[in-house]
Amino acid sequence: MGNNQIVLFKGNKVRRTIYQGEWWFSIIDIIQVLTDSSIPRRYWTDLKRNLKREGFSQVYEKIVQLKLEAPDGKLRVTDCANTETAFRVVQSIPSPKAEPFKRWLAKVGYERVQEIEDPELGTKRTRLLYKLKGYPESWIEKRMRGIAIREELTDQWQNRGAEENKDYEILTAEISKATFGVTPTEYKKLKGLRRQNLRDHMDDFELIFTMLGERSTTEIHRQEDSKGVPKLKKDATRGGRVAGKARKVLEKELGRSVVTKKNFLSKKERGLNNGQNNKKRL
């Protein structure tokens, strides 16, 4: 599912991402929720100025710029705060929503702490989310395994000199190009996706080859003891090429392309599966 997520506070979207083991929230989104401002960026600019003037520079110094998905579907740098700093920001905004928002923030911020202490909680939440969306158990198993393989790979990247977001995007694109012949951006365009997670719309074969490319890359990193983005990029191409060759062999046997514009679950299938799940619960 990735590190970037959208959570809802009374129907309002707040973007968040995991950084250094905890949730970081978009300050612009928080301001939008609390003030209903049509220009939250300007409000934040004025608030930053006030924080500095009133001696709360330590709050501003704890703000980190991270990439979050913008309305146009692209990742853009925005000011973010962890739960503690977000509390301080909220306290600086006169709003009747401040107290309920702080309670909500404590809840959604603490989820990550719980998951760090007990990783199985995060896995259970993800499984349940996919099940409620109508995905069958066989697909969920592959998706969950793919998430674990992806996390193992990004851990390697982090330890071997890659920086989050920008470098990860470059390395992921290298694996995808060698595996499928297209970058993730091109793949999403092929499937008609914008904000959606590409992997949530892959079928079994697409997920399997994605896993093969990423797992192969991880093993090559270890074998080569690679350091630095240029070497990691070469490894990514090699790892993706392993999956790409296997994909082409399968396509020759099947007489069709594995890379497809189809989504794993159509809207109709989602509705049917959700209906079946509801009947089971009844």
C-alpha positions in Angstrom: 0.0 0.0 0.0 3.0 2.1 0.4 4.0 4.6 3.0 1.7 7.4 1.8 -1.9 7.3 3.0 -5.1 9.5 3.3 -7.0 9.4 6.5 -10.4 11.1 7.1 -11.4 13.5 9.9 -15.2 14.0 9.6 -15.1 13.5 5.9 -12.0 15.8 5.3 -8.9 14.2 3.8 -5.6 14.5 5.7 -2.5 13.1 4.0 0.1 11.3 6.0 3.3 9.3 5.4 5.7 7.2 7.4 9.1 8.8 8.0 11.6 7.6 10.6 9.2 5.1 12.0 6.3 7.4 12.7 3.4 9.1 11.0 3.9 12.6 9.6 0.9 14.7 8.6 0.4 17.4 6.0 0.2 20.7 7.8 -1.7 22.3 4.9 -4.4 19.6 5.2 -4.6 20.1 9.0 -5.1 23.8 8.5 -7.7 23.2 5.8 -9.7 21.0 8.2 -9.5 23.4 11.2 -10.1 26.7 9.3 -12.1 25.8 6.2 -9.8 28.3 4.5 -9.8 28.4 0.7 -6.1 29.3 0.8 -4.6 27.2 3.6 -1.1 27.7 2.2 -1.3 31.4 2.8 -2.7 30.8 6.3 0.3 28.5 7.0 2.7 31.1 5.7 1.2 33.7 8.1 1.2 31.2 11.0 4.8 30.3 10.5 5.7 33.9 10.7 3.7 34.3 13.9 5.3 31.2 15.5 8.7 32.6 14.9 7.8 36.0 16.2 6.1 34.6 19.4 9.1 32.5 20.3 7.9 29.1 19.0 10.7 28.7 16.5 11.4 25.2 17.9 8.0 24.1 16.5 8.9 25.4 13.0 12.3 23.8 13.2 10.7 20.4 13.7 8.7 20.7 10.4 10.0 18.4 7.7 9.4 18.6 4.0 8.2 15.3 2.6 6.7 14.2 -0.7 3.0 13.5 -0.6 0.6 12.8 -3.4 -1.0 16.1 -4.7 -4.5 16.3 -6.3 -3.0 15.8 -9.7 -1.6 12.4 -8.6 2.0 13.5 -8.6 4.3 13.4 -5.5 5.1 16.9 -4.4 7.1 18.3 -1.4 5.0 19.7 1.4 5.5 20.7 5.0 4.8 17.8 7.4 4.7 17.4 11.2 4.8 14.3 13.4 2.0 13.8 15.9 3.7 15.8 18.7 4.5 18.8 16.5 1.1 18.7 14.8 -0.4 19.0 18.3 1.6 22.2 18.8 0.5 23.6 15.5 -3.2 22.8 16.2 -2.9 24.6 19.6 -1.9 27.7 17.6 -5.0 27.8 15.5 -8.2 29.1 17.0 -10.9 26.7 15.9 -13.9 24.9 17.5 -12.6 21.8 15.8 -9.2 21.8 17.6 -10.1 19.6 20.5 -11.9 16.8 18.6 -9.1 17.0 16.0 -6.4 16.5 18.7 -8.3 13.4 19.9 -8.5 12.1 16.4 -4.8 12.9 15.8 -3.8 11.0 18.9 -5.7 8.0 17.7 -4.4 7.8 14.1 -0.9 8.8 15.2 -0.8 6.1 17.8 -1.7 3.4 15.3 1.8 3.4 13.9 3.3 3.1 17.4 1.1 0.1 18.0 2.2 -1.4 14.8 5.9 -0.9 15.5 5.5 -2.7 18.9 3.4 -5.4 17.3 3.9 -5.6 13.5 1.1 -8.2 13.2 -1.5 -5.5 13.9 -0.5 -3.6 10.8 -0.7 -6.8 8.7 -4.1 -7.6 10.1 -5.5 -4.1 9.4 -4.2 -4.3 5.8 -5.7 -7.8 5.2 -9.1 -6.7 6.6 -9.0 -3.6 4.3 -8.5 -5.7 1.2 -11.1 -8.1 2.3 -13.7 -5.4 2.8 -12.8 -4.0 -0.7 -13.8 -7.4 -2.2 -10.5 -9.0 -2.9 -10.3 -12.8 -2.6 -8.0 -14.5 -0.1 -5.7 -15.9 -2.8 -5.0 -12.4 -4.2 -4.6 -11.0 -0.7 -1.9 -13.6 0.1 0.1 -12.6 -2.9 -0.4 -8.9 -2.2 0.7 -9.3 1.4 3.8 -11.2 0.4 4.6 -8.5 -2.1 4.4 -5.9 0.6 6.8 -7.8 2.7 9.2 -8.2 -0.2 8.9 -4.5 -1.0 9.7 -3.5 2.6 12.8 -5.8 2.6 14.0 -4.1 -0.6 13.5 -0.6 0.6 15.3 -1.5 3.9 18.3 -2.5 1.7 18.1 0.8 -0.3 18.0 2.8 2.9 21.0 1.0 4.3 23.0 1.2 1.1 22.8 4.9 0.4 19.4 5.6 -1.3 17.3 8.5 -0.1 13.6 8.0 0.4 11.1 9.1 -2.3 13.2 10.4 -5.1 15.8 7.6 -5.3 13.2 5.0 -4.5 11.1 6.2 -7.4 14.1 5.9 -9.7 15.1 2.5 -8.6 11.5 1.2 -8.7 11.2 2.5 -12.2 14.3 0.6 -13.3 12.9 -2.7 -11.9 9.6 -2.1 -13.6 11.0 -1.2 -17.0 13.2 -4.3 -17.0 10.3 -6.5 -15.7 7.3 -5.2 -17.7 8.8 -2.8 -20.3 7.1 0.2 -18.7 7.6 2.4 -15.7 5.0 2.5 -12.9 3.8 5.9 -14.2 3.3 4.4 -17.7 1.7 1.3 -16.2 -0.8 3.4 -14.3 -1.6 5.4 -17.4 -2.2 2.1 -19.3 -4.6 0.9 -16.7 -6.4 4.3 -16.5 -5.3 5.0 -12.9 -4.5 8.3 -11.3 -4.4 8.4 -7.5 -4.9 4.7 -7.1 -2.1 2.3 -6.0 -0.9 0.4 -9.1 -0.3 -2.9 -7.3 -3.8 -3.0 -6.0 -5.0 -3.2 -9.6 -2.6 -6.0 -10.7 -3.7 -9.5 -11.3 -1.9 -12.6 -10.0 0.8 -12.8 -12.7 1.5 -9.0 -12.5 2.0 -9.3 -8.7 4.2 -12.4 -9.1 6.5 -10.9 -11.6 6.7 -7.7 -9.5 7.7 -9.8 -6.5 10.3 -11.7 -8.6 11.9 -8.5 -9.8 12.1 -6.9 -6.4 13.2 -10.1 -4.6 15.9 -10.7 -7.2 17.1 -7.1 -6.8 17.3 -7.5 -3.0 19.4 -10.6 -3.4 21.8 -9.0 -5.9 22.3 -6.1 -3.6 23.3 -8.5 -0.8 25.5 -10.6 -3.1 27.3 -7.5 -4.5 27.3 -5.6 -1.2 26.2 -2.6 -3.3 26.6 0.9 -2.1 25.4 4.2 -3.7 22.5 4.9 -6.1 24.4 4.3 -9.3 25.3 0.7 -8.3 21.8 0.1 -6.8 20.4 1.3 -10.2 22.4 -1.3 -12.1 21.3 -4.0 -9.7 17.7 -2.9 -10.1 18.0 -3.4 -13.8 19.5 -6.8 -13.4 16.9 -7.9 -10.9 14.1 -6.7 -13.1 15.6 -8.4 -16.1 15.3 -11.7 -14.3 11.6 -11.2 -13.9 11.4 -9.8 -17.5 12.9 -12.9 -19.0 10.5 -15.1 -17.1 7.5 -12.9 -18.1 8.4 -13.3 -21.8 8.7 -17.1 -21.5 5.2 -17.2 -20.0 3.8 -14.8 -22.6 5.1 -17.1 -25.3 3.4 -20.1 -23.7 0.1 -18.3 -23.1 0.1 -16.4 -26.4 -0.8 -13.1 -24.7 0.7 -10.3 -22.8 1.0 -10.3 -19.1 1.0 -6.5 -19.1 -2.6 -5.5 -19.5 -4.8 -2.4 -19.2 -7.3 -4.4 -17.2 -7.7 -3.9 -13.5 -7.9 -7.0 -11.3 -11.3 -6.2 -9.8 -13.8 -4.3 -11.9 -16.4 -2.2 -10.2 -19.0 -4.8 -10.9 -16.8 -7.6 -9.4 -16.1 -5.4 -6.4 -19.8 -5.1 -5.8 -20.5 -8.8 -6.2 -17.6 -9.7 -3.9 -18.7 -7.2 -1.3 -22.2 -8.6 -1.5 -21.0 -12.1 -1.0 -18.9 -11.0 2.0 -22.0 -9.3 3.5 -24.0 -12.5 3.1 -21.3 -14.4 4.8 -21.4 -12.0 7.7 -25.2 -12.3 7.9 
